[in-house]
């Protein structure tokens, strides 16, 4: 825990424990939140704690099951400050652009394009590892925001990947369920052997393992 102070504001920052693969909660189907729950002080505090935990990790998304709660809520942000350190060519290839902070509650993917994107992906609940995970390049998601208002997002590129990753968590799935298993690597070895190299893609119809 730590404290943040600003003019007219002083609050305690709570960094929650991020559970790791093997914890049963990561394989549960999270339950939807009710309108009453969404408007509660408890969920408001949870969102703030999840946001602080995501920043501390750091990561671009965090779902409630990752902090041990089987609830259909996740926080997402891909800030420009992170992208400043990513080469322009990589940003273009991944179609990665800044995404402001937002909350998704009870999300549903209502449309997924047939075009697939293959990129290395990591997870705060599989710390230190990465693998190529095919994801739909474009999706449409319908969800509730932190005020319970119905929202929708037509996402493409890296943002679409983030959304799919976090929604998988709410369904009891991890990226390793989708990965091309021969690409699974420690982050250390990814930096040594695979960084900057073409993404390995399994041919159509090839077994995952």
PyMOL commands that place a pseudoatom at each C-alpha (Angstrom):
pseudoatom trace, name=CA, resn=UNK, resi=1, chain=A, elem=C, hetatm=0, pos=[0.000, 0.000, 0.000]
pseudoatom trace, name=CA, resn=UNK, resi=2, chain=A, elem=C, hetatm=0, pos=[1.049, 3.576, -0.512]
pseudoatom trace, name=CA, resn=UNK, resi=3, chain=A, elem=C, hetatm=0, pos=[-0.462, 7.009, -0.376]
pseudoatom trace, name=CA, resn=UNK, resi=4, chain=A, elem=C, hetatm=0, pos=[-1.049, 9.558, -3.100]
pseudoatom trace, name=CA, resn=UNK, resi=5, chain=A, elem=C, hetatm=0, pos=[-1.635, 13.183, -2.237]
pseudoatom trace, name=CA, resn=UNK, resi=6, chain=A, elem=C, hetatm=0, pos=[-2.871, 15.931, -4.504]
pseudoatom trace, name=CA, resn=UNK, resi=7, chain=A, elem=C, hetatm=0, pos=[-4.575, 19.266, -3.894]
pseudoatom trace, name=CA, resn=UNK, resi=8, chain=A, elem=C, hetatm=0, pos=[-7.958, 18.547, -2.282]
pseudoatom trace, name=CA, resn=UNK, resi=9, chain=A, elem=C, hetatm=0, pos=[-7.333, 14.797, -2.508]
pseudoatom trace, name=CA, resn=UNK, resi=10, chain=A, elem=C, hetatm=0, pos=[-5.491, 12.253, -0.385]
pseudoatom trace, name=CA, resn=UNK, resi=11, chain=A, elem=C, hetatm=0, pos=[-6.239, 8.569, -0.682]
pseudoatom trace, name=CA, resn=UNK, resi=12, chain=A, elem=C, hetatm=0, pos=[-4.668, 5.253, 0.089]
pseudoatom trace, name=CA, resn=UNK, resi=13, chain=A, elem=C, hetatm=0, pos=[-3.446, 3.248, -2.897]
pseudoatom trace, name=CA, resn=UNK, resi=14, chain=A, elem=C, hetatm=0, pos=[-4.138, -0.451, -2.489]
pseudoatom trace, name=CA, resn=UNK, resi=15, chain=A, elem=C, hetatm=0, pos=[-2.127, -2.862, -4.626]
pseudoatom trace, name=CA, resn=UNK, resi=16, chain=A, elem=C, hetatm=0, pos=[-3.949, -6.163, -4.849]
pseudoatom trace, name=CA, resn=UNK, resi=17, chain=A, elem=C, hetatm=0, pos=[-2.318, -9.563, -5.254]
pseudoatom trace, name=CA, resn=UNK, resi=18, chain=A, elem=C, hetatm=0, pos=[-2.490, -10.870, -8.823]
pseudoatom trace, name=CA, resn=UNK, resi=19, chain=A, elem=C, hetatm=0, pos=[-3.170, -14.604, -8.771]
pseudoatom trace, name=CA, resn=UNK, resi=20, chain=A, elem=C, hetatm=0, pos=[-1.154, -16.875, -11.031]
pseudoatom trace, name=CA, resn=UNK, resi=21, chain=A, elem=C, hetatm=0, pos=[-2.055, -19.744, -13.365]
pseudoatom trace, name=CA, resn=UNK, resi=22, chain=A, elem=C, hetatm=0, pos=[-3.155, -22.792, -11.399]
pseudoatom trace, name=CA, resn=UNK, resi=23, chain=A, elem=C, hetatm=0, pos=[-5.440, -20.826, -9.086]
pseudoatom trace, name=CA, resn=UNK, resi=24, chain=A, elem=C, hetatm=0, pos=[-8.950, -22.265, -9.633]
pseudoatom trace, name=CA, resn=UNK, resi=25, chain=A, elem=C, hetatm=0, pos=[-10.536, -18.804, -9.818]
pseudoatom trace, name=CA, resn=UNK, resi=26, chain=A, elem=C, hetatm=0, pos=[-8.863, -18.259, -13.201]
pseudoatom trace, name=CA, resn=UNK, resi=27, chain=A, elem=C, hetatm=0, pos=[-10.817, -21.220, -14.576]
pseudoatom trace, name=CA, resn=UNK, resi=28, chain=A, elem=C, hetatm=0, pos=[-14.211, -20.199, -13.243]
pseudoatom trace, name=CA, resn=UNK, resi=29, chain=A, elem=C, hetatm=0, pos=[-16.883, -18.508, -15.309]
pseudoatom trace, name=CA, resn=UNK, resi=30, chain=A, elem=C, hetatm=0, pos=[-17.280, -15.148, -13.587]
pseudoatom trace, name=CA, resn=UNK, resi=31, chain=A, elem=C, hetatm=0, pos=[-20.781, -14.060, -12.670]
pseudoatom trace, name=CA, resn=UNK, resi=32, chain=A, elem=C, hetatm=0, pos=[-22.450, -10.901, -14.017]
pseudoatom trace, name=CA, resn=UNK, resi=33, chain=A, elem=C, hetatm=0, pos=[-22.862, -7.894, -11.740]
pseudoatom trace, name=CA, resn=UNK, resi=34, chain=A, elem=C, hetatm=0, pos=[-26.352, -6.684, -10.869]
pseudoatom trace, name=CA, resn=UNK, resi=35, chain=A, elem=C, hetatm=0, pos=[-27.365, -3.027, -11.358]
pseudoatom trace, name=CA, resn=UNK, resi=36, chain=A, elem=C, hetatm=0, pos=[-27.385, -2.606, -7.576]
pseudoatom trace, name=CA, resn=UNK, resi=37, chain=A, elem=C, hetatm=0, pos=[-23.849, -3.951, -7.307]
pseudoatom trace, name=CA, resn=UNK, resi=38, chain=A, elem=C, hetatm=0, pos=[-22.575, -1.719, -10.105]
pseudoatom trace, name=CA, resn=UNK, resi=39, chain=A, elem=C, hetatm=0, pos=[-23.747, 1.360, -8.243]
pseudoatom trace, name=CA, resn=UNK, resi=40, chain=A, elem=C, hetatm=0, pos=[-22.349, 0.289, -4.890]
pseudoatom trace, name=CA, resn=UNK, resi=41, chain=A, elem=C, hetatm=0, pos=[-19.476, 1.879, -2.992]
pseudoatom trace, name=CA, resn=UNK, resi=42, chain=A, elem=C, hetatm=0, pos=[-17.788, -1.536, -2.880]
pseudoatom trace, name=CA, resn=UNK, resi=43, chain=A, elem=C, hetatm=0, pos=[-17.574, -1.827, -6.658]
pseudoatom trace, name=CA, resn=UNK, resi=44, chain=A, elem=C, hetatm=0, pos=[-16.451, 1.775, -6.976]
pseudoatom trace, name=CA, resn=UNK, resi=45, chain=A, elem=C, hetatm=0, pos=[-13.594, 1.029, -4.569]
pseudoatom trace, name=CA, resn=UNK, resi=46, chain=A, elem=C, hetatm=0, pos=[-12.825, -2.231, -6.364]
pseudoatom trace, name=CA, resn=UNK, resi=47, chain=A, elem=C, hetatm=0, pos=[-12.468, -0.382, -9.672]
pseudoatom trace, name=CA, resn=UNK, resi=48, chain=A, elem=C, hetatm=0, pos=[-10.047, 2.084, -8.102]
pseudoatom trace, name=CA, resn=UNK, resi=49, chain=A, elem=C, hetatm=0, pos=[-8.002, -0.716, -6.532]
pseudoatom trace, name=CA, resn=UNK, resi=50, chain=A, elem=C, hetatm=0, pos=[-7.911, -2.640, -9.825]
pseudoatom trace, name=CA, resn=UNK, resi=51, chain=A, elem=C, hetatm=0, pos=[-6.794, 0.496, -11.642]
pseudoatom trace, name=CA, resn=UNK, resi=52, chain=A, elem=C, hetatm=0, pos=[-3.971, 1.085, -9.166]
pseudoatom trace, name=CA, resn=UNK, resi=53, chain=A, elem=C, hetatm=0, pos=[-2.947, -2.582, -9.368]
pseudoatom trace, name=CA, resn=UNK, resi=54, chain=A, elem=C, hetatm=0, pos=[-2.903, -2.496, -13.184]
pseudoatom trace, name=CA, resn=UNK, resi=55, chain=A, elem=C, hetatm=0, pos=[-0.691, 0.597, -13.135]
pseudoatom trace, name=CA, resn=UNK, resi=56, chain=A, elem=C, hetatm=0, pos=[1.643, -0.965, -10.579]
pseudoatom trace, name=CA, resn=UNK, resi=57, chain=A, elem=C, hetatm=0, pos=[2.061, -4.263, -12.462]
pseudoatom trace, name=CA, resn=UNK, resi=58, chain=A, elem=C, hetatm=0, pos=[2.256, -2.624, -15.059]
pseudoatom trace, name=CA, resn=UNK, resi=59, chain=A, elem=C, hetatm=0, pos=[-0.284, -3.859, -17.569]
pseudoatom trace, name=CA, resn=UNK, resi=60, chain=A, elem=C, hetatm=0, pos=[-2.866, -2.662, -20.081]
pseudoatom trace, name=CA, resn=UNK, resi=61, chain=A, elem=C, hetatm=0, pos=[-5.761, -4.639, -18.629]
pseudoatom trace, name=CA, resn=UNK, resi=62, chain=A, elem=C, hetatm=0, pos=[-6.817, -6.427, -15.463]
pseudoatom trace, name=CA, resn=UNK, resi=63, chain=A, elem=C, hetatm=0, pos=[-9.877, -8.620, -14.911]
pseudoatom trace, name=CA, resn=UNK, resi=64, chain=A, elem=C, hetatm=0, pos=[-11.446, -9.309, -11.527]
pseudoatom trace, name=CA, resn=UNK, resi=65, chain=A, elem=C, hetatm=0, pos=[-10.642, -13.060, -11.595]
pseudoatom trace, name=CA, resn=UNK, resi=66, chain=A, elem=C, hetatm=0, pos=[-6.969, -12.079, -11.697]
pseudoatom trace, name=CA, resn=UNK, resi=67, chain=A, elem=C, hetatm=0, pos=[-7.314, -10.606, -8.219]
pseudoatom trace, name=CA, resn=UNK, resi=68, chain=A, elem=C, hetatm=0, pos=[-9.301, -13.582, -6.990]
pseudoatom trace, name=CA, resn=UNK, resi=69, chain=A, elem=C, hetatm=0, pos=[-12.860, -12.344, -7.606]
pseudoatom trace, name=CA, resn=UNK, resi=70, chain=A, elem=C, hetatm=0, pos=[-15.076, -14.243, -10.091]
pseudoatom trace, name=CA, resn=UNK, resi=71, chain=A, elem=C, hetatm=0, pos=[-16.937, -11.120, -11.223]
pseudoatom trace, name=CA, resn=UNK, resi=72, chain=A, elem=C, hetatm=0, pos=[-17.529, -9.892, -14.774]
pseudoatom trace, name=CA, resn=UNK, resi=73, chain=A, elem=C, hetatm=0, pos=[-15.570, -6.662, -14.546]
pseudoatom trace, name=CA, resn=UNK, resi=74, chain=A, elem=C, hetatm=0, pos=[-12.265, -5.545, -16.031]
pseudoatom trace, name=CA, resn=UNK, resi=75, chain=A, elem=C, hetatm=0, pos=[-10.279, -2.338, -16.329]
pseudoatom trace, name=CA, resn=UNK, resi=76, chain=A, elem=C, hetatm=0, pos=[-8.385, -1.375, -19.489]
pseudoatom trace, name=CA, resn=UNK, resi=77, chain=A, elem=C, hetatm=0, pos=[-5.938, 1.342, -20.489]
pseudoatom trace, name=CA, resn=UNK, resi=78, chain=A, elem=C, hetatm=0, pos=[-3.155, 1.445, -23.067]
pseudoatom trace, name=CA, resn=UNK, resi=79, chain=A, elem=C, hetatm=0, pos=[-1.674, 4.889, -22.357]
pseudoatom trace, name=CA, resn=UNK, resi=80, chain=A, elem=C, hetatm=0, pos=[0.307, 7.011, -24.739]
pseudoatom trace, name=CA, resn=UNK, resi=81, chain=A, elem=C, hetatm=0, pos=[3.157, 7.136, -22.213]
pseudoatom trace, name=CA, resn=UNK, resi=82, chain=A, elem=C, hetatm=0, pos=[3.769, 3.389, -22.786]
pseudoatom trace, name=CA, resn=UNK, resi=83, chain=A, elem=C, hetatm=0, pos=[3.537, 3.687, -26.559]
pseudoatom trace, name=CA, resn=UNK, resi=84, chain=A, elem=C, hetatm=0, pos=[6.212, 6.369, -26.613]
pseudoatom trace, name=CA, resn=UNK, resi=85, chain=A, elem=C, hetatm=0, pos=[8.772, 3.606, -26.004]
pseudoatom trace, name=CA, resn=UNK, resi=86, chain=A, elem=C, hetatm=0, pos=[7.462, 1.324, -28.775]
pseudoatom trace, name=CA, resn=UNK, resi=87, chain=A, elem=C, hetatm=0, pos=[9.006, 1.638, -32.278]
pseudoatom trace, name=CA, resn=UNK, resi=88, chain=A, elem=C, hetatm=0, pos=[6.690, 3.302, -34.793]
pseudoatom trace, name=CA, resn=UNK, resi=89, chain=A, elem=C, hetatm=0, pos=[6.914, 0.334, -37.162]
pseudoatom trace, name=CA, resn=UNK, resi=90, chain=A, elem=C, hetatm=0, pos=[5.785, -2.055, -34.431]
pseudoatom trace, name=CA, resn=UNK, resi=91, chain=A, elem=C, hetatm=0, pos=[2.860, 0.203, -33.536]
pseudoatom trace, name=CA, resn=UNK, resi=92, chain=A, elem=C, hetatm=0, pos=[1.792, 0.262, -37.169]
pseudoatom trace, name=CA, resn=UNK, resi=93, chain=A, elem=C, hetatm=0, pos=[2.047, -3.510, -37.652]
pseudoatom trace, name=CA, resn=UNK, resi=94, chain=A, elem=C, hetatm=0, pos=[0.079, -4.196, -34.476]
pseudoatom trace, name=CA, resn=UNK, resi=95, chain=A, elem=C, hetatm=0, pos=[-2.397, -1.381, -35.173]
pseudoatom trace, name=CA, resn=UNK, resi=96, chain=A, elem=C, hetatm=0, pos=[-1.716, -0.184, -31.663]
pseudoatom trace, name=CA, resn=UNK, resi=97, chain=A, elem=C, hetatm=0, pos=[-2.994, 3.212, -30.577]
pseudoatom trace, name=CA, resn=UNK, resi=98, chain=A, elem=C, hetatm=0, pos=[-3.601, 4.821, -27.174]
pseudoatom trace, name=CA, resn=UNK, resi=99, chain=A, elem=C, hetatm=0, pos=[-6.706, 3.587, -25.359]
pseudoatom trace, name=CA, resn=UNK, resi=100, chain=A, elem=C, hetatm=0, pos=[-8.051, 5.722, -22.490]
pseudoatom trace, name=CA, resn=UNK, resi=101, chain=A, elem=C, hetatm=0, pos=[-8.939, 4.190, -19.150]
pseudoatom trace, name=CA, resn=UNK, resi=102, chain=A, elem=C, hetatm=0, pos=[-12.330, 2.539, -19.061]
pseudoatom trace, name=CA, resn=UNK, resi=103, chain=A, elem=C, hetatm=0, pos=[-14.244, -0.178, -17.260]
pseudoatom trace, name=CA, resn=UNK, resi=104, chain=A, elem=C, hetatm=0, pos=[-16.109, -3.043, -18.910]
pseudoatom trace, name=CA, resn=UNK, resi=105, chain=A, elem=C, hetatm=0, pos=[-18.825, -4.862, -16.949]
pseudoatom trace, name=CA, resn=UNK, resi=106, chain=A, elem=C, hetatm=0, pos=[-20.767, -7.923, -18.152]
pseudoatom trace, name=CA, resn=UNK, resi=107, chain=A, elem=C, hetatm=0, pos=[-19.176, -7.660, -21.639]
pseudoatom trace, name=CA, resn=UNK, resi=108, chain=A, elem=C, hetatm=0, pos=[-20.316, -9.690, -24.626]
pseudoatom trace, name=CA, resn=UNK, resi=109, chain=A, elem=C, hetatm=0, pos=[-18.536, -10.006, -27.973]
pseudoatom trace, name=CA, resn=UNK, resi=110, chain=A, elem=C, hetatm=0, pos=[-21.368, -9.605, -30.463]
pseudoatom trace, name=CA, resn=UNK, resi=111, chain=A, elem=C, hetatm=0, pos=[-19.277, -9.694, -33.627]
pseudoatom trace, name=CA, resn=UNK, resi=112, chain=A, elem=C, hetatm=0, pos=[-15.831, -10.983, -34.527]
pseudoatom trace, name=CA, resn=UNK, resi=113, chain=A, elem=C, hetatm=0, pos=[-14.234, -10.580, -37.931]
pseudoatom trace, name=CA, resn=UNK, resi=114, chain=A, elem=C, hetatm=0, pos=[-12.789, -13.549, -39.803]
pseudoatom trace, name=CA, resn=UNK, resi=115, chain=A, elem=C, hetatm=0, pos=[-9.402, -11.880, -40.287]
pseudoatom trace, name=CA, resn=UNK, resi=116, chain=A, elem=C, hetatm=0, pos=[-7.010, -13.154, -37.614]
pseudoatom trace, name=CA, resn=UNK, resi=117, chain=A, elem=C, hetatm=0, pos=[-3.957, -11.401, -36.166]
pseudoatom trace, name=CA, resn=UNK, resi=118, chain=A, elem=C, hetatm=0, pos=[-1.005, -13.397, -34.811]
pseudoatom trace, name=CA, resn=UNK, resi=119, chain=A, elem=C, hetatm=0, pos=[1.186, -11.721, -32.200]
pseudoatom trace, name=CA, resn=UNK, resi=120, chain=A, elem=C, hetatm=0, pos=[3.039, -12.603, -29.027]
pseudoatom trace, name=CA, resn=UNK, resi=121, chain=A, elem=C, hetatm=0, pos=[0.858, -12.043, -25.996]
pseudoatom trace, name=CA, resn=UNK, resi=122, chain=A, elem=C, hetatm=0, pos=[1.531, -12.056, -22.270]
pseudoatom trace, name=CA, resn=UNK, resi=123, chain=A, elem=C, hetatm=0, pos=[-0.542, -12.069, -19.106]
pseudoatom trace, name=CA, resn=UNK, resi=124, chain=A, elem=C, hetatm=0, pos=[-0.084, -10.743, -15.580]
pseudoatom trace, name=CA, resn=UNK, resi=125, chain=A, elem=C, hetatm=0, pos=[-1.342, -14.120, -14.331]
pseudoatom trace, name=CA, resn=UNK, resi=126, chain=A, elem=C, hetatm=0, pos=[1.355, -15.969, -16.287]
pseudoatom trace, name=CA, resn=UNK, resi=127, chain=A, elem=C, hetatm=0, pos=[4.175, -13.711, -15.207]
pseudoatom trace, name=CA, resn=UNK, resi=128, chain=A, elem=C, hetatm=0, pos=[7.381, -14.030, -17.205]
pseudoatom trace, name=CA, resn=UNK, resi=129, chain=A, elem=C, hetatm=0, pos=[5.992, -15.906, -20.214]
pseudoatom trace, name=CA, resn=UNK, resi=130, chain=A, elem=C, hetatm=0, pos=[4.629, -15.170, -23.680]
pseudoatom trace, name=CA, resn=UNK, resi=131, chain=A, elem=C, hetatm=0, pos=[3.333, -16.965, -26.774]
pseudoatom trace, name=CA, resn=UNK, resi=132, chain=A, elem=C, hetatm=0, pos=[1.756, -16.251, -30.133]
pseudoatom trace, name=CA, resn=UNK, resi=133, chain=A, elem=C, hetatm=0, pos=[-2.020, -16.200, -29.731]
pseudoatom trace, name=CA, resn=UNK, resi=134, chain=A, elem=C, hetatm=0, pos=[-4.291, -15.806, -32.775]
pseudoatom trace, name=CA, resn=UNK, resi=135, chain=A, elem=C, hetatm=0, pos=[-7.054, -13.263, -32.184]
pseudoatom trace, name=CA, resn=UNK, resi=136, chain=A, elem=C, hetatm=0, pos=[-9.787, -11.736, -34.311]
pseudoatom trace, name=CA, resn=UNK, resi=137, chain=A, elem=C, hetatm=0, pos=[-8.460, -8.484, -35.746]
pseudoatom trace, name=CA, resn=UNK, resi=138, chain=A, elem=C, hetatm=0, pos=[-11.822, -6.713, -35.415]
pseudoatom trace, name=CA, resn=UNK, resi=139, chain=A, elem=C, hetatm=0, pos=[-14.610, -7.184, -32.878]
pseudoatom trace, name=CA, resn=UNK, resi=140, chain=A, elem=C, hetatm=0, pos=[-17.676, -5.470, -31.492]
pseudoatom trace, name=CA, resn=UNK, resi=141, chain=A, elem=C, hetatm=0, pos=[-18.237, -5.586, -27.743]
pseudoatom trace, name=CA, resn=UNK, resi=142, chain=A, elem=C, hetatm=0, pos=[-21.334, -4.560, -25.805]
pseudoatom trace, name=CA, resn=UNK, resi=143, chain=A, elem=C, hetatm=0, pos=[-20.897, -3.872, -22.092]
pseudoatom trace, name=CA, resn=UNK, resi=144, chain=A, elem=C, hetatm=0, pos=[-21.893, -1.707, -19.148]
pseudoatom trace, name=CA, resn=UNK, resi=145, chain=A, elem=C, hetatm=0, pos=[-19.665, 1.065, -17.856]
pseudoatom trace, name=CA, resn=UNK, resi=146, chain=A, elem=C, hetatm=0, pos=[-18.991, 1.830, -14.183]
pseudoatom trace, name=CA, resn=UNK, resi=147, chain=A, elem=C, hetatm=0, pos=[-22.271, 3.792, -14.005]
pseudoatom trace, name=CA, resn=UNK, resi=148, chain=A, elem=C, hetatm=0, pos=[-24.289, 0.907, -15.407]
pseudoatom trace, name=CA, resn=UNK, resi=149, chain=A, elem=C, hetatm=0, pos=[-24.786, 2.631, -18.764]
pseudoatom trace, name=CA, resn=UNK, resi=150, chain=A, elem=C, hetatm=0, pos=[-24.911, 0.438, -21.860]
pseudoatom trace, name=CA, resn=UNK, resi=151, chain=A, elem=C, hetatm=0, pos=[-21.912, 0.953, -24.124]
pseudoatom trace, name=CA, resn=UNK, resi=152, chain=A, elem=C, hetatm=0, pos=[-20.455, -0.621, -27.239]
pseudoatom trace, name=CA, resn=UNK, resi=153, chain=A, elem=C, hetatm=0, pos=[-17.002, -0.641, -28.775]
pseudoatom trace, name=CA, resn=UNK, resi=154, chain=A, elem=C, hetatm=0, pos=[-15.992, -1.408, -32.342]
pseudoatom trace, name=CA, resn=UNK, resi=155, chain=A, elem=C, hetatm=0, pos=[-12.363, -2.333, -31.831]
pseudoatom trace, name=CA, resn=UNK, resi=156, chain=A, elem=C, hetatm=0, pos=[-9.550, -3.312, -34.145]
pseudoatom trace, name=CA, resn=UNK, resi=157, chain=A, elem=C, hetatm=0, pos=[-5.882, -4.137, -33.873]
pseudoatom trace, name=CA, resn=UNK, resi=158, chain=A, elem=C, hetatm=0, pos=[-4.253, -4.213, -30.454]
pseudoatom trace, name=CA, resn=UNK, resi=159, chain=A, elem=C, hetatm=0, pos=[-7.304, -2.807, -28.664]
pseudoatom trace, name=CA, resn=UNK, resi=160, chain=A, elem=C, hetatm=0, pos=[-9.369, -5.696, -30.013]
pseudoatom trace, name=CA, resn=UNK, resi=161, chain=A, elem=C, hetatm=0, pos=[-6.722, -8.068, -28.652]
pseudoatom trace, name=CA, resn=UNK, resi=162, chain=A, elem=C, hetatm=0, pos=[-6.821, -6.474, -25.199]
pseudoatom trace, name=CA, resn=UNK, resi=163, chain=A, elem=C, hetatm=0, pos=[-10.605, -6.732, -25.062]
pseudoatom trace, name=CA, resn=UNK, resi=164, chain=A, elem=C, hetatm=0, pos=[-10.591, -10.383, -26.130]
pseudoatom trace, name=CA, resn=UNK, resi=165, chain=A, elem=C, hetatm=0, pos=[-7.867, -11.194, -23.596]
pseudoatom trace, name=CA, resn=UNK, resi=166, chain=A, elem=C, hetatm=0, pos=[-9.775, -9.626, -20.695]
pseudoatom trace, name=CA, resn=UNK, resi=167, chain=A, elem=C, hetatm=0, pos=[-13.116, -11.117, -21.724]
pseudoatom trace, name=CA, resn=UNK, resi=168, chain=A, elem=C, hetatm=0, pos=[-11.448, -14.529, -21.891]
pseudoatom trace, name=CA, resn=UNK, resi=169, chain=A, elem=C, hetatm=0, pos=[-10.540, -14.091, -18.221]
pseudoatom trace, name=CA, resn=UNK, resi=170, chain=A, elem=C, hetatm=0, pos=[-14.221, -13.567, -17.417]
pseudoatom trace, name=CA, resn=UNK, resi=171, chain=A, elem=C, hetatm=0, pos=[-15.023, -16.842, -19.191]
pseudoatom trace, name=CA, resn=UNK, resi=172, chain=A, elem=C, hetatm=0, pos=[-12.381, -18.868, -17.333]
pseudoatom trace, name=CA, resn=UNK, resi=173, chain=A, elem=C, hetatm=0, pos=[-9.949, -18.900, -20.259]
pseudoatom trace, name=CA, resn=UNK, resi=174, chain=A, elem=C, hetatm=0, pos=[-6.274, -17.923, -20.591]
pseudoatom trace, name=CA, resn=UNK, resi=175, chain=A, elem=C, hetatm=0, pos=[-4.253, -17.065, -23.671]
pseudoatom trace, name=CA, resn=UNK, resi=176, chain=A, elem=C, hetatm=0, pos=[-2.447, -20.396, -23.352]
pseudoatom trace, name=CA, resn=UNK, resi=177, chain=A, elem=C, hetatm=0, pos=[-5.725, -22.041, -24.400]
pseudoatom trace, name=CA, resn=UNK, resi=178, chain=A, elem=C, hetatm=0, pos=[-5.426, -20.270, -27.761]
pseudoatom trace, name=CA, resn=UNK, resi=179, chain=A, elem=C, hetatm=0, pos=[-1.655, -20.094, -28.193]
pseudoatom trace, name=CA, resn=UNK, resi=180, chain=A, elem=C, hetatm=0, pos=[0.504, -21.756, -30.798]
pseudoatom trace, name=CA, resn=UNK, resi=181, chain=A, elem=C, hetatm=0, pos=[2.177, -23.939, -28.203]
pseudoatom trace, name=CA, resn=UNK, resi=182, chain=A, elem=C, hetatm=0, pos=[5.544, -24.174, -29.990]
pseudoatom trace, name=CA, resn=UNK, resi=183, chain=A, elem=C, hetatm=0, pos=[5.950, -20.406, -29.601]
pseudoatom trace, name=CA, resn=UNK, resi=184, chain=A, elem=C, hetatm=0, pos=[5.582, -20.499, -25.792]
pseudoatom trace, name=CA, resn=UNK, resi=185, chain=A, elem=C, hetatm=0, pos=[8.642, -18.842, -24.281]
pseudoatom trace, name=CA, resn=UNK, resi=186, chain=A, elem=C, hetatm=0, pos=[9.959, -17.057, -21.244]
pseudoatom trace, name=CA, resn=UNK, resi=187, chain=A, elem=C, hetatm=0, pos=[10.107, -13.293, -21.701]
pseudoatom trace, name=CA, resn=UNK, resi=188, chain=A, elem=C, hetatm=0, pos=[13.867, -13.521, -21.169]
pseudoatom trace, name=CA, resn=UNK, resi=189, chain=A, elem=C, hetatm=0, pos=[14.261, -15.911, -24.095]
pseudoatom trace, name=CA, resn=UNK, resi=190, chain=A, elem=C, hetatm=0, pos=[11.842, -13.907, -26.218]
pseudoatom trace, name=CA, resn=UNK, resi=191, chain=A, elem=C, hetatm=0, pos=[14.179, -10.945, -25.831]
pseudoatom trace, name=CA, resn=UNK, resi=192, chain=A, elem=C, hetatm=0, pos=[17.208, -13.121, -26.616]
pseudoatom trace, name=CA, resn=UNK, resi=193, chain=A, elem=C, hetatm=0, pos=[15.911, -15.086, -29.592]
pseudoatom trace, name=CA, resn=UNK, resi=194, chain=A, elem=C, hetatm=0, pos=[12.614, -13.767, -30.974]
pseudoatom trace, name=CA, resn=UNK, resi=195, chain=A, elem=C, hetatm=0, pos=[12.370, -10.016, -30.451]
pseudoatom trace, name=CA, resn=UNK, resi=196, chain=A, elem=C, hetatm=0, pos=[12.141, -8.209, -33.773]
pseudoatom trace, name=CA, resn=UNK, resi=197, chain=A, elem=C, hetatm=0, pos=[11.841, -11.426, -35.796]
pseudoatom trace, name=CA, resn=UNK, resi=198, chain=A, elem=C, hetatm=0, pos=[8.882, -12.501, -37.965]
pseudoatom trace, name=CA, resn=UNK, resi=199, chain=A, elem=C, hetatm=0, pos=[5.971, -13.951, -36.013]
pseudoatom trace, name=CA, resn=UNK, resi=200, chain=A, elem=C, hetatm=0, pos=[5.817, -17.755, -36.358]
pseudoatom trace, name=CA, resn=UNK, resi=201, chain=A, elem=C, hetatm=0, pos=[2.406, -18.743, -37.725]
pseudoatom trace, name=CA, resn=UNK, resi=202, chain=A, elem=C, hetatm=0, pos=[1.155, -22.312, -37.865]
pseudoatom trace, name=CA, resn=UNK, resi=203, chain=A, elem=C, hetatm=0, pos=[-0.249, -23.336, -41.261]
pseudoatom trace, name=CA, resn=UNK, resi=204, chain=A, elem=C, hetatm=0, pos=[-4.045, -23.719, -41.528]
pseudoatom trace, name=CA, resn=UNK, resi=205, chain=A, elem=C, hetatm=0, pos=[-5.181, -27.047, -40.159]
pseudoatom trace, name=CA, resn=UNK, resi=206, chain=A, elem=C, hetatm=0, pos=[-1.970, -27.691, -38.239]
pseudoatom trace, name=CA, resn=UNK, resi=207, chain=A, elem=C, hetatm=0, pos=[-2.410, -29.109, -34.739]
pseudoatom trace, name=CA, resn=UNK, resi=208, chain=A, elem=C, hetatm=0, pos=[-1.915, -26.637, -31.909]
pseudoatom trace, name=CA, resn=UNK, resi=209, chain=A, elem=C, hetatm=0, pos=[0.475, -29.056, -30.172]
for i in range(1, 209): cmd.bond("trace and resi %d" % i, "trace and resi %d" % (i + 1))
show_as sticks, trace
zoom trace
